[in-house]
Structures are given as structure tokens and as C-alpha cells.
Amino acid sequence: TPLGAGLFNGSYVAAAQLTLSPAKSVDIGLNYSHSYHQVNILGTGLSTADIGAILFSPNTTELARAGGVPLFAVANQGIKINTFGATVAFRISPKVTLAGSASYMQSDLTGLNASTDFLSWLVGIQVKDVITKGGSAGLLFGSPLNRVNTGGRAIDPETATPYQLEGFLNLRLTDNISVTPGVFVIFNPEGFSENRTVYVPVVRTTFTF
């Protein structure tokens, strides 16, 4: 397959996580992963930057190597990624929690002088027992995965930093059924200021057995 196969001839992810509770009201999570993909993809599913993650300006040598083969195939020599992440949750009270998370990815194409760093982050607040017992409400704001640095011959086609705002209200109707209406607002979708702001209303119904 394009991703390879087996223990020594394919894509892989090696990860570790450390969870800390320095106080009863604070939880901290730290994580690190090293991954290798045999195609130029981040594997996160967060944005179009995921596929063809590192864009670069080819030189004449690479164009000659391509011959009748699409340059995209030549560029897909594999990508190495180091990801650093952290999450923090602070319980202000039994019903109110502040939380935040961030992830930083360093990616390098193997065999080519091209690299790109990506960043995503999120902060939010959640309140329990809103309107109904067992229900909750939350408001979150952050930036989806986006390029923050390029090296070598990598290029940055995006023109703006994307941002996302989310609000939701969870209503527990019975012990087994809850309904969660919400809305997403995405500014500069996919990192382009020319893209219109996107509004996405959603409703989720959860059945618990």
C-alpha cells in the first residue's frame, strides 16, 4: 500500500504520555510522538494542510527526476514528524472547569531540504448542571492546525491564521437520552483570508444504555 506494511517497511507512530495532578483541582497532560509516513501526510485529519503537508519549490534536478512521473509522486519520499502536546484542566469549582490544549508539530520531508512546523491550540470553559441536572454548557476558542514556520524550500501558501469558535448546550432529558445543540464558527477557513467565515449549526442526540 502507499503507507507500506509490516513492522519495518511501513508508516508508524511511537508515542508517550505523562499525566500529572499537582493539585486536586488541576490536571496536566504532556505527550510526545515521533512518526514516519511513507507519503507526505500528517495523518491528523484537521485540515487540507494534512495532505501534501509540506509544499516546496522544486529545482531543475527534481523536475528532471520526475520525467513522466507526476512531481507529487517524487515529493512523496516520506515525512518524519515530531509532535509535542500539552493539556491543562483547572476546576474553579465543582461545576466550572477551565481547560486548554496545544500541539506543535515539526515535520521534515526525507531526502529533500523542506520542512514545515504546525501549531494548533484551544481554550475553553465548561459549566455543569446548566438548565437540567447532569447537563452542561461550554464555550471554546482556538486555532485549528496551521503552518507557523517553513524551512529550506518549503513554501507557505496560506494567507491568514484560521480560528474556530464553538458553543454548545447539553440537555439531559432522561437518564438515557441527552440532546446537545451547538454551533461552530470558523474564521479564515483553511488559512485563507479570502474564504468566507463559515457557520455550522449542529445537533447531537446521545442514547446511553
TORZA-804249 format. One record per residue: z, x, y of N, C-alpha, C in turn. Coordinates in steps of 0.02 Angstrom, whole numbers, plus 50000, padded with zeros to 5 digits. Layout:
+-------+-------+-------+-------+-------+-------+-------+-------+-------+
:   n_Z :   n_X :   n_Y :  ca_Z :  ca_X :  ca_Y :   c_Z :   c_X :   c_Y :
+-------+-------+-------+-------+-------+-------+-------+-------+-------+
:     Z :     X :     Y :     Z :     X :     Y :     Z :     X :     Y :
...
+-------+-------+-------+-------+-------+-------+-------+-------+-------+
//
This chain:
+-------+-------+-------+-------+-------+-------+-------+-------+-------+
:   n_Z :   n_X :   n_Y :  ca_Z :  ca_X :  ca_Y :   c_Z :   c_X :   c_Y :
+-------+-------+-------+-------+-------+-------+-------+-------+-------+
: 50000 : 50042 : 49941 : 50000 : 50000 : 50000 : 50000 : 50044 : 50062 :
: 49985 : 50016 : 50121 : 49986 : 50057 : 50182 : 50054 : 50088 : 50196 :
: 50108 : 50058 : 50169 : 50175 : 50085 : 50181 : 50196 : 50134 : 50127 :
: 50153 : 50146 : 50076 : 50171 : 50192 : 50023 : 50214 : 50157 : 49971 :
: 50236 : 50195 : 49921 : 50276 : 50166 : 49868 : 50319 : 50219 : 49835 :
: 50372 : 50198 : 49801 : 50414 : 50244 : 49765 : 50467 : 50276 : 49810 :
: 50509 : 50317 : 49779 : 50564 : 50349 : 49816 : 50541 : 50405 : 49862 :
: 50486 : 50439 : 49842 : 50466 : 50499 : 49879 : 50397 : 50494 : 49909 :
: 50365 : 50435 : 49905 : 50297 : 50429 : 49931 : 50290 : 50363 : 49969 :
: 50339 : 50348 : 50011 : 50334 : 50286 : 50048 : 50379 : 50286 : 50109 :
: 50378 : 50231 : 50144 : 50420 : 50222 : 50202 : 50493 : 50212 : 50181 :
: 50539 : 50231 : 50224 : 50610 : 50224 : 50206 : 50653 : 50217 : 50269 :
: 50712 : 50191 : 50260 : 50762 : 50187 : 50314 : 50829 : 50209 : 50284 :
: 50861 : 50258 : 50316 : 50929 : 50280 : 50297 : 50975 : 50265 : 50355 :
: 51028 : 50227 : 50343 : 51070 : 50204 : 50399 : 51144 : 50210 : 50382 :
: 51184 : 50216 : 50435 : 51257 : 50218 : 50428 : 51288 : 50179 : 50486 :
: 51346 : 50148 : 50472 : 51379 : 50108 : 50524 : 51454 : 50120 : 50522 :
: 51484 : 50123 : 50580 : 51557 : 50133 : 50587 : 51584 : 50075 : 50629 :
: 51636 : 50041 : 50603 : 51667 : 49986 : 50639 : 51738 : 50005 : 50659 :
: 51754 : 49995 : 50722 : 51819 : 50013 : 50749 : 51853 : 49952 : 50780 :
: 51919 : 49948 : 50775 : 51958 : 49896 : 50808 : 52017 : 49930 : 50844 :
: 52005 : 49959 : 50902 : 52058 : 49994 : 50938 : 52113 : 49948 : 50962 :
: 52099 : 49883 : 50966 : 52150 : 49833 : 50985 : 52132 : 49768 : 50950 :
: 52181 : 49722 : 50946 : 52169 : 49659 : 50912 : 52114 : 49618 : 50945 :
: 52104 : 49629 : 51009 : 52055 : 49589 : 51046 : 51987 : 49625 : 51054 :
: 51981 : 49684 : 51026 : 51919 : 49723 : 51036 : 51891 : 49746 : 50969 :
: 51827 : 49736 : 50960 : 51791 : 49761 : 50901 : 51731 : 49802 : 50926 :
: 51723 : 49860 : 50896 : 51668 : 49905 : 50915 : 51629 : 49925 : 50853 :
: 51564 : 49922 : 50857 : 51521 : 49943 : 50802 : 51473 : 49997 : 50826 :
: 51468 : 50052 : 50789 : 51422 : 50106 : 50804 : 51376 : 50115 : 50744 :
: 51312 : 50123 : 50756 : 51266 : 50132 : 50700 : 51211 : 50182 : 50717 :
: 51185 : 50213 : 50664 : 51131 : 50261 : 50670 : 51085 : 50252 : 50610 :
: 51020 : 50258 : 50622 : 50973 : 50256 : 50566 : 50916 : 50305 : 50578 :
: 50892 : 50333 : 50524 : 50832 : 50376 : 50526 : 50781 : 50344 : 50480 :
: 50722 : 50334 : 50505 : 50671 : 50302 : 50464 : 50604 : 50337 : 50471 :
: 50563 : 50327 : 50420 : 50495 : 50353 : 50420 : 50449 : 50298 : 50396 :
: 50396 : 50286 : 50434 : 50347 : 50235 : 50416 : 50278 : 50268 : 50411 :
: 50242 : 50252 : 50359 : 50177 : 50283 : 50349 : 50123 : 50253 : 50394 :
: 50140 : 50202 : 50431 : 50096 : 50175 : 50482 : 50134 : 50175 : 50549 :
: 50096 : 50172 : 50603 : 50125 : 50177 : 50670 : 50158 : 50111 : 50690 :
: 50217 : 50098 : 50662 : 50251 : 50034 : 50674 : 50326 : 50047 : 50676 :
: 50362 : 50010 : 50720 : 50435 : 50018 : 50724 : 50471 : 49978 : 50670 :
: 50442 : 49921 : 50651 : 50473 : 49881 : 50599 : 50530 : 49837 : 50623 :
: 50532 : 49820 : 50687 : 50586 : 49778 : 50713 : 50566 : 49706 : 50723 :
: 50502 : 49693 : 50737 : 50480 : 49625 : 50749 : 50499 : 49598 : 50816 :
: 50521 : 49641 : 50863 : 50545 : 49617 : 50928 : 50491 : 49608 : 50980 :
: 50434 : 49643 : 50974 : 50382 : 49637 : 51025 : 50317 : 49665 : 50998 :
: 50264 : 49656 : 51037 : 50200 : 49684 : 51016 : 50201 : 49760 : 51017 :
: 50250 : 49790 : 51052 : 50257 : 49863 : 51052 : 50275 : 49887 : 50982 :
: 50296 : 49842 : 50939 : 50316 : 49859 : 50871 : 50256 : 49887 : 50832 :
: 50198 : 49856 : 50839 : 50137 : 49876 : 50803 : 50097 : 49923 : 50848 :
: 50076 : 49980 : 50820 : 50044 : 50031 : 50861 : 50093 : 50056 : 50912 :
: 50155 : 50070 : 50888 : 50211 : 50084 : 50933 : 50197 : 50139 : 50983 :
: 50168 : 50194 : 50961 : 50153 : 50249 : 51007 : 50079 : 50249 : 51023 :
: 50063 : 50234 : 51085 : 49994 : 50237 : 51108 : 49982 : 50305 : 51140 :
: 49924 : 50335 : 51129 : 49913 : 50402 : 51155 : 49841 : 50410 : 51177 :
: 49830 : 50461 : 51218 : 49763 : 50479 : 51242 : 49734 : 50530 : 51193 :
: 49682 : 50513 : 51155 : 49654 : 50560 : 51106 : 49616 : 50616 : 51141 :
: 49614 : 50674 : 51108 : 49572 : 50728 : 51134 : 49508 : 50732 : 51093 :
: 49465 : 50778 : 51110 : 49400 : 50782 : 51077 : 49407 : 50799 : 51003 :
: 49459 : 50839 : 50986 : 49469 : 50857 : 50916 : 49484 : 50795 : 50874 :
: 49527 : 50751 : 50900 : 49544 : 50691 : 50863 : 49485 : 50644 : 50858 :
: 49445 : 50640 : 50912 : 49386 : 50598 : 50910 : 49337 : 50624 : 50858 :
: 49331 : 50691 : 50852 : 49286 : 50720 : 50802 : 49312 : 50706 : 50732 :
: 49378 : 50711 : 50723 : 49407 : 50697 : 50658 : 49395 : 50625 : 50637 :
: 49394 : 50581 : 50686 : 49386 : 50510 : 50670 : 49317 : 50497 : 50639 :
: 49266 : 50530 : 50665 : 49199 : 50519 : 50637 : 49182 : 50445 : 50637 :
: 49167 : 50419 : 50578 : 49151 : 50348 : 50571 : 49213 : 50307 : 50558 :
: 49272 : 50339 : 50556 : 49334 : 50303 : 50543 : 49366 : 50281 : 50608 :
: 49390 : 50219 : 50612 : 49423 : 50198 : 50675 : 49480 : 50245 : 50694 :
: 49484 : 50260 : 50759 : 49535 : 50306 : 50783 : 49605 : 50280 : 50767 :
: 49613 : 50214 : 50762 : 49678 : 50185 : 50745 : 49701 : 50212 : 50677 :
: 49655 : 50218 : 50631 : 49674 : 50243 : 50564 : 49694 : 50316 : 50567 :
: 49661 : 50355 : 50610 : 49679 : 50425 : 50617 : 49748 : 50432 : 50647 :
: 49763 : 50389 : 50695 : 49828 : 50393 : 50729 : 49885 : 50375 : 50682 :
: 49871 : 50335 : 50631 : 49923 : 50313 : 50586 : 49939 : 50367 : 50534 :
: 49964 : 50423 : 50558 : 49984 : 50477 : 50514 : 50057 : 50472 : 50495 :
: 50090 : 50422 : 50519 : 50161 : 50414 : 50506 : 50202 : 50421 : 50569 :
: 50259 : 50389 : 50569 : 50302 : 50391 : 50628 : 50375 : 50399 : 50605 :
: 50410 : 50445 : 50639 : 50481 : 50456 : 50625 : 50522 : 50426 : 50682 :
: 50576 : 50391 : 50663 : 50616 : 50356 : 50713 : 50690 : 50370 : 50703 :
: 50724 : 50388 : 50757 : 50797 : 50393 : 50757 : 50823 : 50337 : 50803 :
: 50867 : 50296 : 50775 : 50893 : 50238 : 50812 : 50969 : 50243 : 50820 :
: 50991 : 50235 : 50882 : 51063 : 50235 : 50897 : 51082 : 50167 : 50924 :
: 51135 : 50138 : 50898 : 51154 : 50071 : 50921 : 51229 : 50063 : 50928 :
: 51249 : 50015 : 50969 : 51320 : 50001 : 50979 : 51329 : 49928 : 50996 :
: 51384 : 49898 : 50972 : 51403 : 49830 : 50990 : 51476 : 49829 : 51009 :
: 51493 : 49788 : 51057 : 51563 : 49781 : 51079 : 51579 : 49707 : 51089 :
: 51635 : 49685 : 51063 : 51658 : 49616 : 51073 : 51730 : 49618 : 51099 :
: 51741 : 49583 : 51154 : 51808 : 49581 : 51185 : 51830 : 49508 : 51192 :
: 51883 : 49490 : 51157 : 51908 : 49422 : 51159 : 51957 : 49415 : 51217 :
: 51934 : 49383 : 51270 : 51976 : 49372 : 51329 : 52034 : 49326 : 51312 :
: 52019 : 49276 : 51271 : 52068 : 49228 : 51247 : 52046 : 49205 : 51178 :
: 52086 : 49166 : 51143 : 52064 : 49142 : 51077 : 51998 : 49103 : 51079 :
: 51980 : 49077 : 51138 : 51919 : 49036 : 51141 : 51862 : 49069 : 51180 :
: 51874 : 49124 : 51213 : 51822 : 49155 : 51254 : 51811 : 49227 : 51233 :
: 51747 : 49245 : 51219 : 51730 : 49312 : 51196 : 51672 : 49340 : 51238 :
: 51682 : 49400 : 51263 : 51628 : 49437 : 51296 : 51599 : 49486 : 51246 :
: 51533 : 49494 : 51245 : 51502 : 49539 : 51196 : 51442 : 49574 : 51227 :
: 51426 : 49631 : 51200 : 51368 : 49668 : 51222 : 51342 : 49712 : 51166 :
: 51278 : 49727 : 51169 : 51248 : 49771 : 51119 : 51190 : 49809 : 51150 :
: 51175 : 49867 : 51122 : 51119 : 49907 : 51146 : 51091 : 49948 : 51089 :
: 51026 : 49961 : 51092 : 50993 : 50001 : 51041 : 50942 : 50047 : 51075 :
: 50943 : 50111 : 51057 : 50898 : 50160 : 51085 : 50859 : 50193 : 51027 :
: 50793 : 50192 : 51032 : 50750 : 50218 : 50978 : 50709 : 50277 : 51003 :
: 50711 : 50332 : 50967 : 50670 : 50391 : 50981 : 50617 : 50395 : 50926 :
: 50554 : 50389 : 50944 : 50500 : 50388 : 50894 : 50449 : 50443 : 50908 :
: 50426 : 50474 : 50854 : 50377 : 50528 : 50859 : 50323 : 50519 : 50806 :
: 50260 : 50524 : 50827 : 50206 : 50523 : 50778 : 50202 : 50591 : 50743 :
: 50197 : 50590 : 50677 : 50193 : 50653 : 50640 : 50122 : 50682 : 50647 :
: 50119 : 50746 : 50661 : 50055 : 50780 : 50666 : 50022 : 50773 : 50734 :
: 50052 : 50736 : 50780 : 50023 : 50728 : 50847 : 50077 : 50738 : 50899 :
: 50057 : 50764 : 50957 : 50104 : 50776 : 51012 : 50110 : 50712 : 51053 :
: 50144 : 50662 : 51025 : 50152 : 50599 : 51059 : 50219 : 50568 : 51037 :
: 50259 : 50547 : 51086 : 50324 : 50517 : 51071 : 50340 : 50463 : 51122 :
: 50379 : 50415 : 51102 : 50400 : 50361 : 51146 : 50471 : 50341 : 51130 :
: 50511 : 50328 : 51182 : 50579 : 50303 : 51173 : 50581 : 50230 : 51193 :
: 50619 : 50191 : 51156 : 50625 : 50119 : 51168 : 50698 : 50101 : 51178 :
: 50710 : 50049 : 51219 : 50778 : 50026 : 51233 : 50780 : 49950 : 51231 :
: 50834 : 49923 : 51202 : 50847 : 49852 : 51207 : 50922 : 49843 : 51216 :
: 50942 : 49792 : 51255 : 51013 : 49780 : 51266 : 51026 : 49706 : 51280 :
: 51089 : 49686 : 51272 : 51107 : 49616 : 51278 : 51180 : 49610 : 51297 :
: 51196 : 49566 : 51343 : 51266 : 49550 : 51360 : 51273 : 49474 : 51361 :
: 51332 : 49449 : 51343 : 51340 : 49377 : 51342 : 51412 : 49356 : 51337 :
: 51422 : 49291 : 51344 : 51488 : 49260 : 51339 : 51483 : 49199 : 51294 :
: 51533 : 49189 : 51252 : 51536 : 49131 : 51207 : 51604 : 49097 : 51215 :
: 51602 : 49030 : 51218 : 51663 : 48991 : 51226 : 51667 : 48941 : 51167 :
: 51724 : 48939 : 51134 : 51734 : 48894 : 51077 : 51762 : 48828 : 51099 :
: 51754 : 48778 : 51054 : 51781 : 48710 : 51064 : 51758 : 48679 : 51129 :
: 51693 : 48683 : 51142 : 51664 : 48652 : 51202 : 51638 : 48582 : 51182 :
: 51659 : 48532 : 51217 : 51641 : 48461 : 51206 : 51669 : 48434 : 51140 :
: 51655 : 48469 : 51084 : 51680 : 48447 : 51020 : 51722 : 48502 : 50988 :
: 51770 : 48483 : 50947 : 51811 : 48531 : 50911 : 51767 : 48569 : 50862 :
: 51770 : 48635 : 50865 : 51728 : 48676 : 50821 : 51660 : 48692 : 50850 :
: 51644 : 48662 : 50907 : 51581 : 48677 : 50939 : 51587 : 48740 : 50982 :
: 51533 : 48759 : 51016 : 51534 : 48818 : 51058 : 51477 : 48817 : 51107 :
: 51482 : 48859 : 51158 : 51427 : 48867 : 51206 : 51422 : 48940 : 51224 :
: 51362 : 48961 : 51241 : 51352 : 49032 : 51256 : 51297 : 49043 : 51307 :
: 51302 : 49099 : 51341 : 51251 : 49120 : 51389 : 51239 : 49195 : 51378 :
: 51177 : 49215 : 51368 : 51160 : 49284 : 51354 : 51104 : 49308 : 51399 :
: 51106 : 49371 : 51418 : 51053 : 49401 : 51459 : 51042 : 49473 : 51436 :
: 50979 : 49493 : 51434 : 50966 : 49562 : 51414 : 50892 : 49579 : 51419 :
: 50875 : 49635 : 51390 : 50806 : 49659 : 51391 : 50782 : 49669 : 51319 :
: 50728 : 49636 : 51299 : 50701 : 49648 : 51232 : 50675 : 49720 : 51228 :
: 50655 : 49739 : 51169 : 50629 : 49806 : 51157 : 50575 : 49824 : 51207 :
: 50583 : 49881 : 51242 : 50531 : 49903 : 51289 : 50532 : 49979 : 51296 :
: 50475 : 50006 : 51316 : 50469 : 50079 : 51325 : 50508 : 50102 : 51386 :
: 50544 : 50156 : 51378 : 50580 : 50184 : 51436 : 50562 : 50257 : 51448 :
: 50527 : 50288 : 51401 : 50508 : 50358 : 51410 : 50451 : 50375 : 51363 :
: 50404 : 50417 : 51386 : 50350 : 50440 : 51343 : 50344 : 50516 : 51349 :
: 50321 : 50548 : 51295 : 50314 : 50620 : 51295 : 50247 : 50640 : 51264 :
: 50225 : 50702 : 51279 : 50162 : 50726 : 51253 : 50105 : 50685 : 51281 :
: 50060 : 50663 : 51238 : 50002 : 50625 : 51259 : 50012 : 50550 : 51250 :
: 50075 : 50529 : 51240 : 50088 : 50457 : 51235 : 50079 : 50424 : 51303 :
: 50056 : 50362 : 51304 : 50045 : 50326 : 51366 : 50088 : 50263 : 51366 :
: 50102 : 50238 : 51426 : 50143 : 50179 : 51435 : 50101 : 50125 : 51469 :
: 50075 : 50076 : 51432 : 50031 : 50026 : 51462 : 50069 : 49971 : 51498 :
: 50134 : 49962 : 51484 : 50171 : 49907 : 51515 : 50181 : 49920 : 51589 :
: 50187 : 49865 : 51627 : 50193 : 49871 : 51699 : 50260 : 49849 : 51726 :
: 50303 : 49820 : 51683 : 50368 : 49795 : 51707 : 50416 : 49792 : 51648 :
: 50480 : 49789 : 51664 : 50532 : 49782 : 51613 : 50541 : 49708 : 51595 :
: 50537 : 49691 : 51530 : 50547 : 49621 : 51511 : 50622 : 49604 : 51510 :
: 50637 : 49542 : 51527 : 50707 : 49518 : 51523 : 50708 : 49450 : 51489 :
: 50764 : 49434 : 51459 : 50770 : 49370 : 51424 : 50838 : 49339 : 51438 :
: 50837 : 49274 : 51454 : 50897 : 49236 : 51467 : 50901 : 49180 : 51415 :
: 50960 : 49172 : 51386 : 50968 : 49120 : 51334 : 51032 : 49082 : 51346 :
: 51028 : 49016 : 51340 : 51087 : 48974 : 51344 : 51086 : 48925 : 51286 :
: 51144 : 48911 : 51257 : 51146 : 48864 : 51201 : 51212 : 48826 : 51202 :
: 51211 : 48767 : 51170 : 51271 : 48725 : 51163 : 51272 : 48698 : 51092 :
: 51323 : 48718 : 51055 : 51330 : 48696 : 50986 : 51378 : 48636 : 50983 :
: 51353 : 48580 : 50956 : 51393 : 48520 : 50950 : 51406 : 48506 : 50876 :
: 51469 : 48506 : 50856 : 51486 : 48491 : 50786 : 51496 : 48416 : 50780 :
: 51448 : 48383 : 50747 : 51450 : 48311 : 50740 : 51497 : 48288 : 50685 :
: 51496 : 48324 : 50629 : 51542 : 48312 : 50573 : 51562 : 48379 : 50545 :
: 51602 : 48377 : 50492 : 51622 : 48440 : 50460 : 51562 : 48475 : 50428 :
: 51507 : 48438 : 50416 : 51449 : 48466 : 50382 : 51386 : 48471 : 50424 :
: 51386 : 48442 : 50483 : 51325 : 48440 : 50523 : 51340 : 48462 : 50595 :
: 51299 : 48507 : 50620 : 51304 : 48528 : 50690 : 51234 : 48533 : 50720 :
: 51229 : 48519 : 50785 : 51165 : 48522 : 50820 : 51172 : 48571 : 50878 :
: 51122 : 48615 : 50886 : 51126 : 48666 : 50939 : 51063 : 48664 : 50982 :
: 51064 : 48629 : 51038 : 51009 : 48634 : 51086 : 51016 : 48697 : 51127 :
: 50960 : 48723 : 51150 : 50962 : 48784 : 51190 : 50896 : 48796 : 51225 :
: 50894 : 48848 : 51265 : 50832 : 48866 : 51299 : 50829 : 48941 : 51308 :
: 50768 : 48969 : 51300 : 50754 : 49039 : 51313 : 50710 : 49044 : 51375 :
: 50724 : 49091 : 51417 : 50681 : 49105 : 51475 : 50663 : 49180 : 51471 :
: 50598 : 49195 : 51467 : 50575 : 49264 : 51459 : 50537 : 49285 : 51522 :
: 50561 : 49336 : 51555 : 50530 : 49362 : 51615 : 50488 : 49424 : 51598 :
: 50429 : 49430 : 51627 : 50383 : 49486 : 51613 : 50372 : 49493 : 51537 :
: 50349 : 49440 : 51504 : 50341 : 49443 : 51431 : 50300 : 49503 : 51409 :
: 50324 : 49536 : 51356 : 50291 : 49595 : 51327 : 50285 : 49653 : 51376 :
: 50322 : 49650 : 51432 : 50322 : 49706 : 51479 : 50266 : 49706 : 51530 :
: 50234 : 49649 : 51542 : 50180 : 49646 : 51590 : 50197 : 49597 : 51646 :
: 50198 : 49621 : 51707 : 50216 : 49578 : 51764 : 50164 : 49523 : 51775 :
: 50102 : 49533 : 51750 : 50051 : 49482 : 51759 : 50063 : 49421 : 51715 :
: 50103 : 49429 : 51662 : 50117 : 49373 : 51618 : 50166 : 49324 : 51651 :
: 50154 : 49261 : 51642 : 50196 : 49210 : 51672 : 50264 : 49207 : 51636 :
: 50314 : 49186 : 51673 : 50380 : 49175 : 51643 : 50374 : 49120 : 51591 :
: 50405 : 49131 : 51532 : 50399 : 49084 : 51476 : 50465 : 49047 : 51467 :
: 50461 : 48981 : 51459 : 50519 : 48939 : 51447 : 50512 : 48909 : 51377 :
: 50563 : 48919 : 51335 : 50560 : 48896 : 51266 : 50621 : 48853 : 51250 :
: 50615 : 48787 : 51251 : 50671 : 48745 : 51230 : 50674 : 48742 : 51154 :
: 50734 : 48742 : 51126 : 50742 : 48741 : 51054 : 50799 : 48694 : 51035 :
: 50795 : 48666 : 50975 : 50849 : 48626 : 50946 : 50856 : 48646 : 50873 :
: 50917 : 48664 : 50854 : 50929 : 48683 : 50784 : 50983 : 48637 : 50755 :
: 50969 : 48612 : 50695 : 51018 : 48571 : 50659 : 51041 : 48609 : 50598 :
: 51106 : 48615 : 50589 : 51134 : 48652 : 50533 : 51172 : 48605 : 50486 :
: 51155 : 48607 : 50422 : 51190 : 48569 : 50371 : 51231 : 48617 : 50328 :
: 51295 : 48607 : 50324 : 51340 : 48650 : 50286 : 51366 : 48614 : 50225 :
: 51358 : 48645 : 50166 : 51381 : 48614 : 50103 : 51433 : 48658 : 50070 :
+-------+-------+-------+-------+-------+-------+-------+-------+-------+
//
